[in-house]
Amino acid sequence: MPLNVGTVDRYLRVVLGLVLLAYAFQDGLAIQGWRWAGLIGVVLLATGFLRSCPLYSILGISSARTNK
């Protein structure tokens, strides 16, 4: 997996993922629509921790610095 998520992007993904997870579990997933928020939060956390985004790879985008 190529590393294509930069530092600022990584921190934003982790914070937003935690916020979405906290919001989804606020009432114990009583509302069915909040399961999607929790799922999106998990995906953001995973891509933030792994520093690789499959969508970025498909689109050819990278927010990570490259050393040349």
Contacts in CASP RR format, 6 or more apart in sequence:
PFRMAT RR
TARGET T0000
AUTHOR 0000-0000-0000
METHOD contacts of the structure
MODEL  1
MPLNVGTVDRYLRVVLGLVLLAYAFQDGLAIQGWRWAGLIGVVLLATGFL
RSCPLYSILGISSARTNK
1 50 0 8 1.000
1 52 0 8 1.000
1 57 0 8 1.000
2 52 0 8 1.000
2 57 0 8 1.000
2 62 0 8 1.000
3 51 0 8 1.000
3 52 0 8 1.000
3 64 0 8 1.000
4 51 0 8 1.000
4 52 0 8 1.000
4 53 0 8 1.000
4 56 0 8 1.000
4 57 0 8 1.000
4 60 0 8 1.000
4 61 0 8 1.000
4 62 0 8 1.000
4 63 0 8 1.000
4 64 0 8 1.000
5 13 0 8 1.000
5 47 0 8 1.000
5 48 0 8 1.000
5 51 0 8 1.000
5 52 0 8 1.000
5 53 0 8 1.000
5 56 0 8 1.000
5 63 0 8 1.000
5 64 0 8 1.000
6 51 0 8 1.000
6 62 0 8 1.000
6 63 0 8 1.000
6 64 0 8 1.000
6 65 0 8 1.000
7 64 0 8 1.000
8 63 0 8 1.000
9 48 0 8 1.000
9 63 0 8 1.000
9 64 0 8 1.000
10 48 0 8 1.000
10 51 0 8 1.000
13 44 0 8 1.000
13 45 0 8 1.000
13 47 0 8 1.000
13 48 0 8 1.000
14 44 0 8 1.000
14 45 0 8 1.000
14 48 0 8 1.000
14 49 0 8 1.000
16 41 0 8 1.000
16 44 0 8 1.000
17 40 0 8 1.000
17 41 0 8 1.000
17 42 0 8 1.000
17 44 0 8 1.000
17 45 0 8 1.000
18 41 0 8 1.000
18 45 0 8 1.000
20 37 0 8 1.000
20 38 0 8 1.000
20 40 0 8 1.000
20 41 0 8 1.000
20 44 0 8 1.000
21 37 0 8 1.000
21 38 0 8 1.000
21 41 0 8 1.000
21 42 0 8 1.000
21 45 0 8 1.000
23 34 0 8 1.000
23 37 0 8 1.000
23 38 0 8 1.000
24 34 0 8 1.000
24 35 0 8 1.000
24 37 0 8 1.000
24 38 0 8 1.000
24 41 0 8 1.000
25 38 0 8 1.000
26 34 0 8 1.000
27 34 0 8 1.000
29 35 0 8 1.000
47 53 0 8 1.000
47 54 0 8 1.000
51 64 0 8 1.000
56 62 0 8 1.000
56 63 0 8 1.000
END
